[in-house]
Amino acid sequence: MTVSVGVGEIHALLGENGAGKSTLGKVIGGVHSPDQGTILLDGTELAHIDEHEASRLGIAIVHQEGSLVPQLSVAENVFAGHAPTLSFGRVDRKESKRRTQELMQELGVDIDASVPVYSLSPAQAQVVEIAKGLSHQLRLLILDEPTAALTLAETERLFAILQRLRDTGVSVIYISHRLAEIFDLCDRVTVLKDGEVTGIRDVASTNQSELIRLMVGRDVLFERGQVANPGRVVLEVEHLAVPPLVEDVSFSVRAGELVCLSGLVGSGRSETCESIFGARPRQSGIVRLKSHPVAFSGPWDAVKAGISMMPEDRKSDGLFLSHSVAQNIAATVLYAVSSRGVLSKAAMSALASRFIDQLDIATPSPDQLLDKLSGGNQQKVLLAKWLAPEPELLIVDEPTRGVDVGARAEIYRILGELKTAGLAILVVSSDLPEVLTLADRIVVIENGRTVGELDGASATEEQVLRLATWSATSMEPAA
């Protein structure tokens, strides 16, 4: 493949999971060595480049998983390996702190150079990564899915920083699944598929449909599914309080209905779901399952009662990446795939095969290690894991986080089919187009309180945002 990035250009890399975006970024940043081809920086070939040499040349990469040392201070991270020194090679901590504060001022943020990195928010940690690059006379910044864990306001601040860097001549490679961000921020976009370039476009002269076709080789439409035909009320939540984020949340979910909890990050949506699932104690309020009040002492009590919950972070909270597809799917129903305490490999394989067919999981076999699958297929395995107990209520926190556009469409289809089959589904999503595509009803939470409910078929992004931010813009919530 051939990719070029101009001076002072924000250039997007777009493609499905496994297309080669992150790998290309790591090759340019010196993390991986190329098997063939050349890398040119200002016309000069870079041979046998590693991360240290890339940093010295002004190439910085901000990985999706982060690369800072949490226990060290901001200044120690920014100047790691090239700190200013005093006599006898001693680190000049005062000068490191002073230069770091200058970099923060240059980036337009207020971060104390002396605090440990573990005390920072994800957005602040990303700024520290960028400052680390600036400490080497930054020329090329590579960002891999930089907004995956950021709020809307934090994303806007990051964009302002990147635009400021672009204006000073710094080039940026921006790797993202989020098409809206590319149109808001980037100048050009290179689309990859199976390690090959399928198109390079000026952002101003293309559209989402064209980019999706270049990514997946076909049109992908995010259309609303069938109108719900809800049955009995499966879940009722009344005046739920879960300190410190949830103060007064009420809503219901019926069989054959998909309800979305919408609101800004930090509004209490995930904490509400975790409390329903028994993973977070509630202070007050009532939760009813099929008209019966319930108070679970832990998640397994909820599972036994007929509730499953897919967590937001599949890697840290949801899956065992070093284990097989079959082992992951069976993890919630070990009683069903064992006899006298001994697991049956045949039973686990049969269970996994059923879900591989049902959810169209792309894997060579049930024995495939999970870390070999794409993000979208890992997400399907996570869904299968929580469908295995045959729940009556499925809670899904950020169903398409970190998956590409093709996998997103597949997950929407699967959720729609589950709803049609009569499953009650509660979804938390920070993606407004996703909410409007999936939801039969939208319950909006703001500062830990239910502030409104909208019909999914007729709601608009503006209506949802007005409710989600009403306390900052008016004295009364607006429907």
ZAMI-446433 format. One record per residue (C-alpha): residue number from 1; residue in one letter; y, x, z. Coordinates in Angstrom, 1 decimal, decimal comma. Layout:
<lumtis>
LUMTI   num   residu       c2       c1       c3
LUMTI   NUM        A        Y        X        Z
...
</lumtis>
This chain:
<lumtis>
LUMTI   num   residu       c2       c1       c3
LUMTI     1        M      0,0      0,0      0,0
LUMTI     2        T      3,6      1,0     -0,5
LUMTI     3        V      6,4     -0,1      1,9
LUMTI     4        S     10,0      1,1      2,0
LUMTI     5        V     12,7      0,4      4,5
LUMTI     6        G     16,3      1,1      3,9
LUMTI     7        V     18,9      2,6      6,2
LUMTI     8        G     20,3      0,0      8,5
LUMTI     9        E     17,8     -2,6      7,3
LUMTI    10        I     15,7     -5,0      9,4
LUMTI    11        H     12,5     -5,3      7,5
LUMTI    12        A      9,8     -7,7      8,5
LUMTI    13        L      6,0     -7,1      8,2
LUMTI    14        L      4,2    -10,5      7,9
LUMTI    15        G      0,6    -11,3      7,5
LUMTI    16        E     -2,4    -13,0      9,1
LUMTI    17        N     -4,3    -11,3     12,0
LUMTI    18        G     -6,2     -8,4     10,6
LUMTI    19        A     -3,9     -8,0      7,6
LUMTI    20        G     -2,9     -4,5      8,7
LUMTI    21        K      0,6     -5,0     10,1
LUMTI    22        S      0,1     -3,4     13,5
LUMTI    23        T     -2,0     -0,7     12,1
LUMTI    24        L      0,7      0,2      9,6
LUMTI    25        G      3,3      0,3     12,3
LUMTI    26        K      1,1      2,6     14,4
LUMTI    27        V      0,5      5,0     11,5
LUMTI    28        I      4,3      5,3     11,0
LUMTI    29        G      4,8      5,7     14,7
LUMTI    30        G      2,2      8,5     14,9
LUMTI    31        V     -0,3      6,6     17,0
LUMTI    32        H     -2,9      6,7     14,1
LUMTI    33        S     -3,4      9,2     11,4
LUMTI    34        P     -3,5      8,0      7,8
LUMTI    35        D     -6,7      8,6      5,7
LUMTI    36        Q     -4,6      9,1      2,6
LUMTI    37        G     -1,1      8,6      1,3
LUMTI    38        T      2,2     10,0      2,5
LUMTI    39        I      5,0      9,0      4,9
LUMTI    40        L      8,5     10,0      3,9
LUMTI    41        L     11,5     10,0      6,3
LUMTI    42        D     14,8     10,4      4,4
LUMTI    43        G     12,8     11,9      1,5
LUMTI    44        T     11,0     14,4      3,6
LUMTI    45        E      7,2     14,2      3,9
LUMTI    46        L      5,9     13,8      7,5
LUMTI    47        A      2,5     15,6      7,7
LUMTI    48        H      0,1     15,3     10,7
LUMTI    49        I      2,6     13,4     12,7
LUMTI    50        D      1,7     12,3     16,3
LUMTI    51        E      3,6     10,1     18,8
LUMTI    52        H      5,5     13,1     20,3
LUMTI    53        E      6,6     14,3     16,9
LUMTI    54        A      7,6     10,8     15,8
LUMTI    55        S      9,7     10,4     18,9
LUMTI    56        R     11,4     13,8     18,3
LUMTI    57        L     12,2     12,7     14,7
LUMTI    58        G     13,8      9,4     16,0
LUMTI    59        I     10,9      7,0     15,3
LUMTI    60        A     10,2      4,7     18,2
LUMTI    61        I      7,5      2,0     18,4
LUMTI    62        V      7,6     -0,9     20,9
LUMTI    63        H      4,0     -2,0     21,2
LUMTI    64        Q      3,0     -5,7     21,8
LUMTI    65        E      1,3     -4,7     25,0
LUMTI    66        G      4,0     -2,3     26,1
LUMTI    67        S      3,8      1,5     26,8
LUMTI    68        L      6,0      2,0     29,9
LUMTI    69        V      4,7      3,4     33,2
LUMTI    70        P      5,4      0,5     35,7
LUMTI    71        Q      5,6      2,7     38,8
LUMTI    72        L      8,3      5,0     37,3
LUMTI    73        S     12,0      4,2     37,3
LUMTI    74        V     13,8      3,0     34,2
LUMTI    75        A     15,4      6,5     33,8
LUMTI    76        E     12,1      8,3     34,2
LUMTI    77        N     10,5      6,1     31,5
LUMTI    78        V     13,5      6,6     29,1
LUMTI    79        F     13,5     10,3     29,4
LUMTI    80        A      9,7     10,9     29,9
LUMTI    81        G      8,8     14,3     28,3
LUMTI    82        H     12,4     15,3     27,5
LUMTI    83        A     14,4     14,9     30,7
LUMTI    84        P     17,5     17,0     31,2
LUMTI    85        T     16,8     19,9     33,5
LUMTI    86        L     18,4     22,1     36,1
LUMTI    87        S     17,6     25,7     36,9
LUMTI    88        F     13,9     26,7     37,1
LUMTI    89        G     13,0     23,7     35,0
LUMTI    90        R     13,7     21,1     37,6
LUMTI    91        V     14,4     17,6     36,3
LUMTI    92        D     18,1     16,6     36,6
LUMTI    93        R     17,5     13,1     37,9
LUMTI    94        K     21,3     12,4     38,3
LUMTI    95        E     21,9     13,3     34,7
LUMTI    96        S     18,9     11,2     33,5
LUMTI    97        K     20,2      8,2     35,4
LUMTI    98        R     23,7      8,7     34,0
LUMTI    99        R     22,5      9,0     30,4
LUMTI   100        T     20,2      6,0     30,8
LUMTI   101        Q     23,1      3,9     32,1
LUMTI   102        E     25,1      5,0     29,0
LUMTI   103        L     22,3      3,8     26,8
LUMTI   104        M     22,1      0,5     28,6
LUMTI   105        Q     25,8      0,1     28,1
LUMTI   106        E     25,5      0,9     24,5
LUMTI   107        L     22,8     -1,8     24,2
LUMTI   108        G     25,1     -4,3     26,0
LUMTI   109        V     22,8     -4,9     28,9
LUMTI   110        D     23,0     -4,4     32,7
LUMTI   111        I     19,8     -2,8     33,9
LUMTI   112        D     19,8     -0,4     36,8
LUMTI   113        A     18,4      2,9     35,7
LUMTI   114        S     16,9      3,6     39,2
LUMTI   115        V     14,7      0,6     39,6
LUMTI   116        P     11,0      0,7     38,9
LUMTI   117        V      9,9     -0,8     35,6
LUMTI   118        Y      7,4     -3,2     37,3
LUMTI   119        S     10,4     -5,1     38,8
LUMTI   120        L     11,8     -5,9     35,3
LUMTI   121        S     11,2     -9,0     33,2
LUMTI   122        P      9,4     -8,7     29,9
LUMTI   123        A     12,7     -8,8     28,0
LUMTI   124        Q     14,2     -6,1     30,2
LUMTI   125        A     11,1     -3,9     29,7
LUMTI   126        Q     11,6     -4,2     25,9
LUMTI   127        V     15,2     -3,1     26,2
LUMTI   128        V     13,9      0,0     28,1
LUMTI   129        E     11,5      0,7     25,3
LUMTI   130        I     14,4      0,6     22,8
LUMTI   131        A     16,6      2,8     25,1
LUMTI   132        K     13,7      5,3     25,1
LUMTI   133        G     13,9      5,4     21,3
LUMTI   134        L     17,7      5,8     21,4
LUMTI   135        S     17,3      8,8     23,7
LUMTI   136        H     15,8     10,6     20,7
LUMTI   137        Q     18,7      9,8     18,3
LUMTI   138        L     16,8      6,7     17,1
LUMTI   139        R     16,5      6,4     13,3
LUMTI   140        L     13,6      3,9     12,9
LUMTI   141        L     12,5      1,3     15,4
LUMTI   142        I      9,2     -0,5     15,1
LUMTI   143        L      8,7     -3,7     17,1
LUMTI   144        D      5,3     -5,4     17,2
LUMTI   145        E      5,4     -9,1     18,1
LUMTI   146        P      8,5     -8,5     20,4
LUMTI   147        T      9,2    -12,1     21,4
LUMTI   148        A      5,7    -13,2     22,4
LUMTI   149        A      6,6    -13,3     26,1
LUMTI   150        L     10,3    -14,0     25,8
LUMTI   151        T     12,4    -17,1     26,5
LUMTI   152        L     14,7    -18,5     23,9
LUMTI   153        A     17,7    -16,9     25,6
LUMTI   154        E     16,0    -13,5     25,9
LUMTI   155        T     15,0    -13,7     22,2
LUMTI   156        E     18,7    -14,3     21,3
LUMTI   157        R     19,7    -11,3     23,3
LUMTI   158        L     17,1     -9,1     21,7
LUMTI   159        F     18,3    -10,2     18,2
LUMTI   160        A     21,9     -9,3     19,2
LUMTI   161        I     20,7     -5,8     20,2
LUMTI   162        L     18,8     -5,3     16,9
LUMTI   163        Q     21,7     -6,5     14,9
LUMTI   164        R     23,9     -4,0     16,7
LUMTI   165        L     21,5     -1,2     16,0
LUMTI   166        R     21,3     -2,2     12,3
LUMTI   167        D     25,1     -2,0     12,2
LUMTI   168        T     25,0      1,6     13,4
LUMTI   169        G     22,5      2,5     10,7
LUMTI   170        V     19,2      2,3     12,6
LUMTI   171        S     16,4      0,9     10,5
LUMTI   172        V     14,0     -1,7     12,1
LUMTI   173        I     10,5     -2,7     11,2
LUMTI   174        Y      9,9     -6,1     12,7
LUMTI   175        I      6,3     -7,3     13,0
LUMTI   176        S      6,0    -11,0     13,8
LUMTI   177        H      3,9    -14,2     13,1
LUMTI   178        R      7,0    -16,3     13,7
LUMTI   179        L      8,5    -17,3     10,3
LUMTI   180        A     11,6    -18,8     11,9
LUMTI   181        E     12,5    -15,4     13,5
LUMTI   182        I     12,2    -13,6     10,2
LUMTI   183        F     14,6    -16,0      8,5
LUMTI   184        D     17,0    -15,7     11,5
LUMTI   185        L     17,0    -11,9     11,7
LUMTI   186        C     15,5     -9,9      8,8
LUMTI   187        D     16,9     -8,7      5,5
LUMTI   188        R     13,6     -8,2      3,6
LUMTI   189        V     10,0     -9,0      4,3
LUMTI   190        T      6,8     -7,4      3,1
LUMTI   191        V      3,7     -9,6      3,2
LUMTI   192        L      0,3     -8,1      3,8
LUMTI   193        K     -3,2     -9,5      3,2
LUMTI   194        D     -6,4     -7,6      3,9
LUMTI   195        G     -4,5     -4,3      4,0
LUMTI   196        E     -2,7     -4,8      0,7
LUMTI   197        V      0,9     -5,8     -0,1
LUMTI   198        T      0,9     -9,2     -1,7
LUMTI   199        G      4,7     -9,5     -2,0
LUMTI   200        I      8,1     -8,1     -1,0
LUMTI   201        R     11,0    -10,6     -0,9
LUMTI   202        D     14,6    -10,7      0,1
LUMTI   203        V     14,7    -13,1      3,0
LUMTI   204        A     17,8    -14,9      1,6
LUMTI   205        S     15,9    -15,7     -1,7
LUMTI   206        T     12,5    -16,9     -0,4
LUMTI   207        N     11,2    -19,7      1,8
LUMTI   208        Q      8,5    -20,4      4,3
LUMTI   209        S      6,1    -22,0      1,8
LUMTI   210        E      6,2    -19,0     -0,5
LUMTI   211        L      5,6    -16,6      2,4
LUMTI   212        I      2,7    -18,6      3,6
LUMTI   213        R      1,1    -18,6      0,1
LUMTI   214        L      1,5    -14,8      0,0
LUMTI   215        M     -0,1    -14,5      3,5
LUMTI   216        V     -3,1    -16,8      3,0
LUMTI   217        G     -3,4    -17,3     -0,7
LUMTI   218        R     -3,0    -21,0     -0,4
LUMTI   219        D     -0,6    -23,7      0,8
LUMTI   220        V     -0,8    -24,4      4,5
LUMTI   221        L      0,7    -27,7      5,6
LUMTI   222        F      1,5    -28,5      9,2
LUMTI   223        E      1,3    -32,3      9,0
LUMTI   224        R      1,0    -34,7     11,9
LUMTI   225        G     -2,5    -35,9     12,5
LUMTI   226        Q     -3,7    -39,4     12,8
LUMTI   227        V     -1,8    -41,8     15,0
LUMTI   228        A     -3,4    -41,9     18,4
LUMTI   229        N     -5,4    -44,9     19,5
LUMTI   230        P     -5,4    -44,3     23,2
LUMTI   231        G     -7,9    -45,8     25,6
LUMTI   232        R     -7,9    -45,8     29,4
LUMTI   233        V     -5,6    -43,6     31,5
LUMTI   234        V     -7,5    -40,4     32,2
LUMTI   235        L     -4,8    -38,5     34,1
LUMTI   236        E     -1,9    -39,7     36,3
LUMTI   237        V      0,5    -37,4     37,9
LUMTI   238        E      3,1    -38,8     40,3
LUMTI   239        H      6,0    -36,9     41,9
LUMTI   240        L      4,1    -33,6     41,9
LUMTI   241        A      5,7    -30,8     43,8
LUMTI   242        V      4,4    -27,2     43,6
LUMTI   243        P      6,9    -24,7     45,1
LUMTI   244        P      8,8    -22,8     44,0
LUMTI   245        L      9,1    -24,1     40,4
LUMTI   246        V      7,8    -27,7     40,4
LUMTI   247        E      9,8    -30,2     42,3
LUMTI   248        D      9,1    -33,7     40,9
LUMTI   249        V      6,9    -34,1     37,9
LUMTI   250        S      5,3    -37,4     36,8
LUMTI   251        F      3,4    -38,4     33,6
LUMTI   252        S      0,1    -39,7     32,3
LUMTI   253        V     -2,5    -38,9     29,6
LUMTI   254        R     -4,9    -41,4     28,0
LUMTI   255        A     -8,2    -40,9     26,3
LUMTI   256        G     -7,7    -40,2     22,6
LUMTI   257        E     -4,1    -39,1     23,2
LUMTI   258        L     -2,4    -35,7     23,0
LUMTI   259        V      0,6    -35,3     25,3
LUMTI   260        C      2,8    -32,2     25,2
LUMTI   261        L      4,7    -30,8     28,1
LUMTI   262        S      7,9    -29,3     26,7
LUMTI   263        G     10,7    -27,4     28,3
LUMTI   264        L     12,1    -23,9     28,6
LUMTI   265        V     10,1    -21,0     29,9
LUMTI   266        G     10,3    -21,1     33,7
LUMTI   267        S     10,7    -24,9     33,8
LUMTI   268        G      7,4    -25,4     35,7
LUMTI   269        R      5,1    -26,6     32,9
LUMTI   270        S      2,3    -24,1     33,4
LUMTI   271        E      2,5    -24,3     37,1
LUMTI   272        T      2,1    -28,1     36,8
LUMTI   273        C     -1,0    -27,7     34,8
LUMTI   274        E     -2,4    -25,0     37,1
LUMTI   275        S     -1,9    -27,3     40,1
LUMTI   276        I     -3,7    -30,2     38,3
LUMTI   277        F     -6,6    -27,7     37,6
LUMTI   278        G     -6,8    -26,6     41,2
LUMTI   279        A     -5,5    -23,1     40,6
LUMTI   280        R     -2,3    -23,6     42,5
LUMTI   281        P     -1,8    -25,7     45,7
LUMTI   282        R      0,5    -28,6     45,6
LUMTI   283        Q      3,0    -29,4     48,3
LUMTI   284        S      3,1    -33,1     47,7
LUMTI   285        G      2,5    -35,8     45,0
LUMTI   286        I     -0,5    -37,6     43,7
LUMTI   287        V     -3,0    -36,6     40,9
LUMTI   288        R     -5,4    -39,3     39,8
LUMTI   289        L     -8,4    -38,7     37,5
LUMTI   290        K     -9,6    -42,0     36,0
LUMTI   291        S     -7,7    -43,9     38,7
LUMTI   292        H     -9,2    -41,9     41,6
LUMTI   293        P     -6,9    -39,5     43,7
LUMTI   294        V     -8,1    -35,9     43,5
LUMTI   295        A     -7,2    -32,7     45,3
LUMTI   296        F     -9,3    -29,8     44,1
LUMTI   297        S     -9,8    -26,7     46,2
LUMTI   298        G    -10,2    -24,6     43,2
LUMTI   299        P    -10,7    -24,7     39,4
LUMTI   300        W    -14,5    -25,1     39,6
LUMTI   301        D    -14,0    -28,4     41,5
LUMTI   302        A    -11,8    -29,5     38,6
LUMTI   303        V    -14,4    -28,4     36,0
LUMTI   304        K    -17,1    -30,4     37,9
LUMTI   305        A    -14,8    -33,4     37,8
LUMTI   306        G    -14,3    -33,2     34,1
LUMTI   307        I    -11,2    -31,1     33,6
LUMTI   308        S    -11,0    -27,9     31,5
LUMTI   309        M     -8,0    -25,6     31,1
LUMTI   310        M     -7,3    -23,0     28,4
LUMTI   311        P     -4,9    -20,4     29,9
LUMTI   312        E     -1,9    -19,0     28,1
LUMTI   313        D     -3,0    -15,3     28,0
LUMTI   314        R     -6,5    -15,1     26,5
LUMTI   315        K     -6,8    -11,4     27,0
LUMTI   316        S     -6,0    -11,1     30,7
LUMTI   317        D     -6,9    -14,6     31,9
LUMTI   318        G     -9,3    -16,2     29,5
LUMTI   319        L    -11,8    -13,9     27,8
LUMTI   320        F    -14,2    -11,0     28,4
LUMTI   321        L    -13,3     -8,9     25,4
LUMTI   322        S    -16,0     -6,3     25,9
LUMTI   323        H    -18,7     -9,1     25,9
LUMTI   324        S    -20,2    -11,1     23,1
LUMTI   325        V    -19,1    -14,4     21,6
LUMTI   326        A    -22,2    -16,1     23,2
LUMTI   327        Q    -21,5    -14,6     26,6
LUMTI   328        N    -17,9    -15,8     26,6
LUMTI   329        I    -18,7    -19,3     25,5
LUMTI   330        A    -21,5    -19,6     28,1
LUMTI   331        A    -19,3    -18,3     30,9
LUMTI   332        T    -18,3    -21,9     32,0
LUMTI   333        V    -21,8    -23,4     31,9
LUMTI   334        L    -24,1    -20,7     33,2
LUMTI   335        Y    -26,1    -23,4     34,9
LUMTI   336        A    -27,0    -24,8     31,5
LUMTI   337        V    -28,2    -21,5     29,9
LUMTI   338        S    -30,2    -20,2     32,8
LUMTI   339        S    -33,5    -20,9     34,6
LUMTI   340        R    -34,1    -19,9     38,2
LUMTI   341        G    -31,0    -17,7     38,1
LUMTI   342        V    -32,1    -15,9     34,9
LUMTI   343        L    -29,8    -16,2     31,9
LUMTI   344        S    -31,5    -17,2     28,6
LUMTI   345        K    -30,2    -15,3     25,7
LUMTI   346        A    -31,7    -17,9     23,3
LUMTI   347        A    -29,9    -20,7     25,1
LUMTI   348        M    -26,6    -18,8     25,1
LUMTI   349        S    -27,0    -18,1     21,4
LUMTI   350        A    -27,9    -21,7     20,6
LUMTI   351        L    -24,8    -22,9     22,5
LUMTI   352        A    -22,6    -20,4     20,7
LUMTI   353        S    -24,0    -21,3     17,3
LUMTI   354        R    -23,1    -24,9     17,9
LUMTI   355        F    -19,5    -24,1     18,6
LUMTI   356        I    -19,3    -21,5     15,8
LUMTI   357        D    -20,2    -24,2     13,4
LUMTI   358        Q    -18,0    -26,9     15,0
LUMTI   359        L    -14,9    -24,8     15,3
LUMTI   360        D    -15,5    -22,6     12,2
LUMTI   361        I    -15,4    -19,3     14,2
LUMTI   362        A    -15,5    -16,4     11,8
LUMTI   363        T    -18,1    -14,0     13,4
LUMTI   364        P    -21,2    -12,3     11,9
LUMTI   365        S    -23,3    -13,6     14,8
LUMTI   366        P    -23,1    -15,0     18,4
LUMTI   367        D    -23,8    -11,4     19,6
LUMTI   368        Q    -20,6    -10,0     18,0
LUMTI   369        L    -18,4     -8,3     20,6
LUMTI   370        L    -15,3    -10,4     21,1
LUMTI   371        D    -12,8     -7,5     20,7
LUMTI   372        K    -14,0     -7,2     17,1
LUMTI   373        L    -12,7    -10,6     16,2
LUMTI   374        S     -9,2    -11,6     15,0
LUMTI   375        G     -6,7    -13,2     17,5
LUMTI   376        G     -7,2    -16,6     15,9
LUMTI   377        N    -11,0    -16,4     16,2
LUMTI   378        Q    -10,7    -15,2     19,8
LUMTI   379        Q     -8,6    -18,2     20,5
LUMTI   380        K    -11,3    -20,5     19,0
LUMTI   381        V    -13,9    -18,8     21,3
LUMTI   382        L    -11,6    -19,5     24,2
LUMTI   383        L    -11,4    -23,1     23,2
LUMTI   384        A    -15,2    -23,3     22,8
LUMTI   385        K    -15,6    -21,8     26,3
LUMTI   386        W    -13,6    -24,6     27,8
LUMTI   387        L    -15,2    -27,3     25,6
LUMTI   388        A    -18,7    -26,3     26,7
LUMTI   389        P    -18,5    -28,2     30,0
LUMTI   390        E    -17,8    -31,3     28,0
LUMTI   391        P    -14,5    -32,3     29,7
LUMTI   392        E    -12,8    -35,6     29,7
LUMTI   393        L     -9,4    -33,9     30,0
LUMTI   394        L     -8,5    -30,7     28,2
LUMTI   395        I     -5,4    -28,8     29,2
LUMTI   396        V     -4,2    -26,2     26,7
LUMTI   397        D     -1,4    -23,7     27,6
LUMTI   398        E      0,2    -22,3     24,5
LUMTI   399        P     -2,6    -23,1     22,0
LUMTI   400        T     -1,4    -20,8     19,2
LUMTI   401        R      0,1    -17,8     21,1
LUMTI   402        G     -0,5    -14,6     19,1
LUMTI   403        V     -2,3    -16,2     16,2
LUMTI   404        D     -1,4    -16,2     12,5
LUMTI   405        V     -0,3    -19,1     10,4
LUMTI   406        G     -3,8    -19,8      9,0
LUMTI   407        A     -5,4    -19,9     12,5
LUMTI   408        R     -2,6    -22,1     13,7
LUMTI   409        A     -3,4    -24,7     11,1
LUMTI   410        E     -7,1    -24,5     12,1
LUMTI   411        I     -6,3    -25,0     15,8
LUMTI   412        Y     -4,1    -28,0     15,0
LUMTI   413        R     -7,0    -29,5     13,0
LUMTI   414        I     -9,5    -28,9     15,8
LUMTI   415        L     -7,2    -30,5     18,4
LUMTI   416        G     -6,6    -33,5     16,2
LUMTI   417        E    -10,4    -34,0     15,7
LUMTI   418        L    -11,0    -33,7     19,5
LUMTI   419        K     -8,3    -36,3     20,1
LUMTI   420        T     -9,7    -38,6     17,5
LUMTI   421        A    -13,1    -38,3     19,2
LUMTI   422        G    -11,6    -39,6     22,4
LUMTI   423        L    -10,7    -36,5     24,4
LUMTI   424        A     -7,5    -36,6     26,5
LUMTI   425        I     -5,5    -33,5     25,8
LUMTI   426        L     -2,5    -32,1     27,6
LUMTI   427        V     -0,7    -29,2     25,8
LUMTI   428        V      2,0    -26,8     27,0
LUMTI   429        S      3,9    -25,3     24,1
LUMTI   430        S      7,2    -23,3     23,8
LUMTI   431        D      7,1    -23,8     20,0
LUMTI   432        L      9,2    -26,9     19,1
LUMTI   433        P      7,8    -27,4     15,6
LUMTI   434        E      4,3    -27,2     17,2
LUMTI   435        V      5,2    -29,8     19,7
LUMTI   436        L      6,5    -32,2     17,0
LUMTI   437        T      3,4    -31,6     14,9
LUMTI   438        L      0,9    -32,2     17,7
LUMTI   439        A      2,3    -34,6     20,2
LUMTI   440        D      1,7    -38,3     20,5
LUMTI   441        R      4,1    -38,3     23,5
LUMTI   442        I      6,4    -35,5     24,6
LUMTI   443        V      7,1    -35,2     28,4
LUMTI   444        V     10,1    -32,9     28,9
LUMTI   445        I     10,4    -30,9     32,1
LUMTI   446        E     13,7    -29,2     33,2
LUMTI   447        N     14,0    -27,1     36,4
LUMTI   448        G     10,8    -28,5     37,8
LUMTI   449        R     11,5    -32,1     37,2
LUMTI   450        T     10,5    -34,7     34,6
LUMTI   451        V     13,7    -35,5     32,7
LUMTI   452        G     12,5    -37,7     29,9
LUMTI   453        E      9,7    -38,8     27,6
LUMTI   454        L      9,8    -39,1     23,8
LUMTI   455        D      7,6    -40,6     21,1
LUMTI   456        G      6,1    -37,7     19,2
LUMTI   457        A      6,2    -39,4     15,8
LUMTI   458        S     10,0    -40,0     15,9
LUMTI   459        A     11,3    -37,2     18,2
LUMTI   460        T     13,5    -34,4     16,8
LUMTI   461        E     14,0    -30,8     18,0
LUMTI   462        E     17,6    -31,7     19,0
LUMTI   463        Q     16,4    -34,5     21,3
LUMTI   464        V     13,8    -32,3     23,0
LUMTI   465        L     16,4    -29,5     23,5
LUMTI   466        R     19,0    -31,8     24,8
LUMTI   467        L     16,5    -33,0     27,5
LUMTI   468        A     15,2    -29,5     28,2
LUMTI   469        T     18,7    -28,1     28,8
LUMTI   470        W     20,5    -31,3     30,0
LUMTI   471        S     21,6    -29,9     33,5
LUMTI   472        A     23,5    -27,1     31,8
LUMTI   473        T     25,3    -29,3     29,3
LUMTI   474        S     25,8    -32,7     31,0
LUMTI   475        M     25,6    -34,6     34,3
LUMTI   476        E     23,1    -37,1     33,0
LUMTI   477        P     19,8    -36,5     31,0
LUMTI   478        A     20,0    -37,8     27,4
LUMTI   479        A     17,0    -39,4     25,7
</lumtis>
